[in-house]
């Protein structure tokens, strides 16, 4: 197995080139960024319920409720894969968080 570092998270590939941990990594990164954005915006979120969502439900739910403009939401819709949508979603959440906080880091809640 080969290992490379994408978005700060290691992923492993099986012999066929498929990603064993890619989906888990995408969910971890998306949830982490959602927590950071939610905290920056002062949103109350049931993180226990969020943790129960599968990858696709998590990415799609965040994309639906996040305060992105029409162009950003259209770009999310145009992504051909869940991985592409998750990667773009994380970038959009990071940009939104920076816009809300003025670049000041706010530690995410642990609950």
Secondary structure, 3 states (H helix, E strand, C coil): CCEEEECCEEEEECCCCCECCHHHHHHHHHHHHHHHHHHHHCCCCCHHHHHCCCHHHHHHHHHHHCCCCHHHHHHHHHCCCHHHHHHHHHHHHHHHHHHHHCCCCCCCCCC
